[in-house]
């Protein structure tokens, strides 16, 4: 990640791994693609994945 040092100041290591796993599972994002993202892009994709998962869960409920 081009500004990884900035991200590590606001996201702990366990959350960082969970966010990476979320993007890998949901969007099939490769580690090299994540490494090339800015923090803003990374957080944006995590937010988008969470929105899509929430919408999918609501749709499956009824």
Secondary structure, 3 states (H helix, E strand, C coil): CCCHHHHHHHCCHHHHHHHHHHHHHHHCCCHHHHHHCCHHHHHHHHHHHHHHHHHHHHHHHC
